Amino acid sequence: MGYHALLIRAISCRLAFVALVTTPIYRRRSLVPRAWSFHSSGPPGVAIYDMKNWLKISLLLCTFGFFREFRPSEPYVTEYLSTDYGNLTTDQIYQDVYPFGTYSVLAQLVIVFLITDLVRYKPVIVLSALAGITLFSMLIWTETVGMLQVAQVFFGTFTAAEVAYYTYMYAKVNKEQYQVVTGHTRAAILSGKFLGGLFAQVLVSTNSMDYRQLHYLSLATQLISLAVSLFLPSVPRSLYFYADVEKNATPDGDVTAPKFSFANACRLLWYHLVSSYSNPVVLQWSIWWALATCGQVQVISYIQFLWKEVAPNHLSVYNGGVEAVATLLGAIGAILAGLLNSNKRRRSYMTAISICAAVLGALLIYAAKTEQIWVAYVTYVLFCAVFFFIITVAGAVVAENLVEDSFGLIFGINTLVGLMLQTILTIAVVERVGFALEPRDQYVVYGSYFLVLGGVSIIGSICMKLFGTNNKSSAGNVVPLT
């Protein structure tokens, strides 16, 4: 399940990035009426978490995130399936197994998002850890394609349930600590990914462990993450089904626990949807974000097949180090993009990131044509560094123009659209019902996809500069809640 591991990595990077770019935006004035603000200060009597409490929560979240992402088996899972697991052929892996991962995530993403809000986060975090344990257990102790396909269900849960981790921190920690806690958790997640790749490379290069033993390490880290998740404090409220409203305060100033309300949840969901997507800026940049996400997830998901095709004797042995460097440079790219004021010069930045997308397309086509594994490795590292820069710029523009508390919903929908597009791309390029292309040909298609995305966006940006008018601010597009 190289697809498993790499799609998890792609989506988790995306969600971590969303947390990074949206945190400072929480500090601006809420565009939602105060009675419906999930993070309003509330009436007198609401407890304010002291430093000891939020540091404890931050430590638990960081520990959970680190061990969840510390999976040394990821860079070599394709090699494992084609050797130690059951000597599966490459065609069996990427045609009979991997596509099911796309369908599983897509099928569960919306359901898990709503269930997460309904059960108030922690149960879904625990479920995520259990799904990870089941997934890696099946990778270790099963031997057939059929069992790998069954494992896709748990993979879908493991990936989709990750949204609970990123929304939990904002439900449990006060607004004053958002930026600090986001920084802590992002550092923990990236450290887990980086050290996982680095450890894998060292262990494989020194012949200290084989590919199967790396999966035992990944299973152990999921068991640790489960133990940590059980210590997370429960959350009394949620964004939609258990929202804080003014009537929770009694005339005496006492506060009652938020009560379940399906009607209020539907009203607030509709309010967030309409007020966000009726904003032309949000709509335009969300479309670009979803299209770019579709291409990136597909590139990362099947990259190990290209490496295996290009590598001498079809054995790619430096995947761990490459993934570690790609994670590091991708994080640097996201951080640098976060320093830009993307919203004020969004038209110029749309042109710039579209040019970057076209460059990424050229890099992918070059990697598909090369006979040198090091060229394929370097182009992948450059792809990750540039991509996380441009996707952070796009995400920052979207987030800056959203009403407060709608970040998770809108980015969740954008991710869902990206995965739907990726499903179509998978069927067309990978599946037997489509063209069933070889790895090199697949990456020519993916490179062409980014070239077209960049080219169309550049033309659109030029036309908007020549003939367009300035978009209204997001505040002018907010619709009333009632």
N, C-alpha and C positions, 0 to 999 in steps of 0.2 A: 504494500500500500504506500508506495512512494507518493502516489497521488494523495493519499490520506495525509501523510506528514507535511507535504509541501503545501497543500491547500489550507491546512490548519495554519501553517506559518504565514501564508499570504493573508488570510482573513484576520488572524490575530494581530499581525502588523498593522493592518488597516484599522482595526478597532482601537489599538493602542495609539495610533496616530490621531484618530478622532478625539480621543481623550486629551491629547496634547494640544491640538489646535483650538479646541472649544473651551478649555479651562479659563483663559483670560476673558473670554467673551461673557462668561457668567457674571462678570463684575459690572457689566453695563446695566442700565436701567431696564427692568423687565418690561416687555411689551404686552404681557398677559395681565389682565386685571388681578389685583392683589389677592382677592379671595381664592384665585385659582393657581397661585404660584406655589409650586411644589416646595420651593426653598424659601418661602417667606419666613420672616423671623417669628411669626405667630404671636398669639396673645400672651399676656403675662403668665408666668408659671411654667412656660416651656423650658425644659432643661437645656442648658448649653454645655456641650461636651468640653471638658477641660483638657489640658494638654496630655495628661496621662491617658485618657480614653482614646483620643484620636491617634496618638502615637501607637497605642496598642493595636488599633484597627489597621493602621498603616503597616505595622510590622507583620501582622497576620496576612494581609493582602499581598505584601511583597514576598513573603515566604511561599504562599500558595502559588503566586504567579511565577516565581523563579523555578520551583520544582515542576510545575505543569509544563513549562516551556523547555526545561532541561531534558531533551530527548536525543541522546547521542545516536540513536538508530536512524534518525531522519535522513542524513546525507547518503546513506548506503542501503536504503530499504529496497530499491530496485535491484541492486546487486544481490541482496539477500533473497528476494523472491525468486530470482533466476538461478540461484545456487543452493544455499543451505535450506531454504524453505521446502521446495519441492521440484526444483529444476524446471520451473515454468518457462515457457518461451516468451520472448519479448512481445510477440503478437498477443499471446494469451493475457499478459499483464495489462497492456494498455488498451486492449479492445474488449476483453471479457471482464476485467476487474475494475480498473480505474474509473471508467465512465459512471459506474454506479455511485461513486462518491459524490459526483456533481448532483445527481438526481436526489440522493439522500439528503444532502444539505439543503437543497432548494425546497424539498418537501417539508422539512422540519423547521425552517428558519422563522416563518411567520408564526407558526403554532407556538414555538418555544418562546418567542418574544412576548406574546400575550400571556402565556402561562407564567413567565418570569414575573411579570407585573402582578398577576393574580395571586401567586403564592409568596410574593415578596422576597425574591432574589435568592436567599440562602439555600432553600431546597434544590434549586436548579444548579447552583454552584456545586453542591454535593453530588447531584445527578451527573454533572459533567465529569467529576473525578471518577465516579463509578463507571461511566461509559468509557473513559480512557483506560481504566484497568481491564475492562472486558475486551476492548479493542486490542491491546498489546498482548493479552493472554491468548487471544485467538491467533494472533500473528506468530506466537511462539509454539502453541500446542495443536494447531490444526495443519492440514497438509493438502487440502484440495481447493480448487477454484470455487466450488460451491460454498465452502465455508468462508472464503475470502469475500464472496458476495454478500453473505449474511452479515459479515463484519461491517459492511457499509452502513447498516442501520445504526450501529453504535458509533461509527465514525461521524455520521450526520448529527447525532445527539451531542457528541463531544465537541464538534465545531460550532453548531448552532447555539448550544448552551453557554458559550463563552460570553455572550452579551450580558449575562447576569453578573459576571465578574466586574465588567466595566461600569455597569449601572449601580451596582451595590455601593461602590465608594461614594457616589454622589447622594445616595439615599441615607447613608449612615454618618457621614462627616459633614460638619458645618461648612458653609460657603467660604469662610475665612481660611479654611485649610485645603480648599480644592486644589490650588496650584501646587502646594507642597506635596500633598498625597499623590496627585497625578504624576509629579516628577519622580517620587519614590517608586511607584508601581511600574512606571514605564522603564525606569532604570533596572528594576528587578527582572522584568520581562525580557528586555534586550540582553541583560547579563546571562539569563538562562539560555537564550538562543545562541549567543556568542560562545559561551563556554561549552554548550552541548556540541556545537560543531568543532570547536577546538579539541575537546576531549576525544571526540570520535576520530579525528585525524591522527592524534598522537597514538591512540590505542591501536588503530589499524596499521599505521606506519611502523610501529614497533612490534607488530604481531602479538600484542598483549591480549587482544580479544578478537574473535571472529564476529561476523555480522549477527549471528544469532545471540551471542553474548551481549552485544550492544542493546538488543531488544530487552534483555533481562534488566539492564540498567534503566531503560525507559520505563519498564513496568514498575521498578522500585520507586522511581520518582513520582509516578502517578499514585502509588500507595501512600507516599509521604504527603502529597497534596490532598488526598482524601482525609488523612488524619488532621491536617491543618484546617481544612474547610469545616470540620465539625466544631471547631473552637470559635468560628466567626459568630459574633452576636447577631441575634435575629433583628429584623427591621420591622417596626410597627406600621409603617406606611409605604405606599408606592406611588408612582406617578399618576396612574389612571384609576385603577379600581379601588385603591385606598388612599385617595388624595386628601391632603390637608385643606380644609375649607374653614371659613370663619365660624361656622356654626358649631365647630368642635369645641369652642370655648363657651363655658357656661357664664351666666351673669356674674357669678362670684369670681370669675377669673380662672376657675379650674379648667383643665383640658381633658376632654374625653378622647379615647383612642379613635383614630380614623375608622369609619365604617365602610363596609363594602357597598359600592353603588355602581351598578351596571349602566344606568342612565347617565350618570355624571362621566363615567369613563368614555362612553360613546360621544358625548358632547365635546369633551376635551380632545379626543382623538380627531374628531371632525374639525374642530377649531384649529388644531395644529396642522392638519393636512391642508386645509383651504388657505390659511394665512401664510403658509410657507410656499406652496406651489403656485399660488396666484401671484407671487413675486417673480417677475421675469428674470431677475438676476439668479435667484435660487433655482428656477427651472432650467435655465441655460447651463449653469455650471454643474447642476446635478446630472444632467444628461451627459455632459463631458466626463464627469467623475465616474459614472456608471459604465460608459463605454471604455474608458481607460482601465477601470477595474477588471472588466471582462477580459481584456487582452492580457493584463498582467497576471491574473490568476491562472490563465491557460499556459502562459509562458513558464511560470514557476512550477506548475503542476507536472509538466512533461519534460522538464529540462534534463533530468537524469537519463532519459532515453537518448537524447541528442549526444550527451557526453559519452554514453556507452557506445553509440554508433561511431563517434569520432576517435575515441581512445584506442591506443594500440592494443591488439588482442581483445578489443571490446571490454576492457576492464578499466573503469574510471576509479582511480584509487585516491585522488586528492579532493574528493567532494567535500569532506568535512572542513578542511581549511578554506576552501572557496566559499562555502556557506557562512563560515564565521566572518570572513572579510566582507562578504556581501551584506551581512547583517550590520556590521560596524559602519560601513560607508553609507548604507541606507539610512541608518539612524542619524549620521552626520548631515546627510542631505535634507532629512526632515527637519532637523534642528535649524539649519541655515535658512530654510524656507520659512520657518516660523518667525524669523527675525524680520521678515519683510512685511510691509503694510500693504498686503495684496488687494484689499478692498478698494482703496482709494485710487489705485491705478489698474483696475481689473482688466480693462481692455488691452492695455499694453502687455499685461501678464498673460492674457489669453493667447496673444500672438506668440509670446516667448515660449510658453509651455507647449504650444502646438508645434513650434519648430523643434523643440526637444523631443516631442513624440515622433516626429518624422525621423529624427536622428536615431531614436531607439529602433525604429523599423529597419533602418539601414544596418544597424549593428546586428540585429537578429538575422537578417538575410546573409550578412557576412559570416556569422557563426554557422549558419546552415551549409555554407559552401566550403568552409575551411577543412583542411585535413589535419590540422594541428590542435590537439586537445587543449593546449595552453591558450590558444586564441579563443576557443569556445569558453574557457573559464574566465578569461579577462573580459570578454564581451558581456558575459552574464553579470559579473561584478559591476561593470559600468552601467548596465541596464538597471540594476537595483539602486545604485546611487542616484542616478538621474531620475528614475521613476518616482522614488519616494520624495524627491525634491518637488517634482511637478504636481504629484497628487496631494501633497501637503498644501501647496499654493491653492489648488482648486478647492480643497476641503475648507481652508480658512475663509475663502470668499463665501462659500455656502454657509458656514457657521456664523459668520458675522452678520448675515442678513436673515437669520432665523429668529423667531420669538423664543424667549427663554423657556427651557424645559422641553423643547421639541427636538433637540439634537439627536437623541437616541432613536426616535421614531423616524426622522427624515433620513439619517444616515443608514438606518436599518433598511428602509425602503430602497434607498439608492443601491445598497449592497445587494438586496434581493433582485433588483432590475439587472445589475451586473451579472449575477449568477444565472438569471434566466437567459441572458444573452450568451453567457458562456456555455450553457446547456445546448443552445442551438449550434454554437461553434463546435462543440464536442461531437454532436451528432453528425454534422456536416464533414468534419475533418478526420475524426478518429474512428467513429463507429463503422461497422460493415454496411449498415444501411445508407451511409454516406459514401465518401470517397476512400475511406480507410487508408490515408496517406502514410508513407514511411516517415520516420522522425525528421529527416532533413527536409522533406517536402512540407511537413507540418510547419516548420519554422520559417520557411519561405512564405507560407500563408500568414503566419502571425506577424512577420515583419511587414508584409504588404498591408495587413490590417492597421498597423500603427502608421504606416506611410499615408494611407487613405485618411485615417483619423486626423493626423497632423495637417495634411493638405487641405481637407475640407474645412477644418477649423481656421486655418490661416486665411483661406478665401473668405470665410464668413466674417472673420475679424476685420479684414480689409473693407468688406462691403458695409459693415456696421460703422466703421470710421468714416466712410465716404457718404453714406446715405442715412445712417441711423441717428436717433436722438438719444439723449441721456435717459437712462432708466430712472424711474422714481425710486426713492429710498424704500427700504423694507417697511418702514413705519407707515408709509402711505398705503401699503397693501394689506395691513392687518385687518381682518374682519372681526366684527363683534362676536363675542362668545355666544350670546343669546340671539 
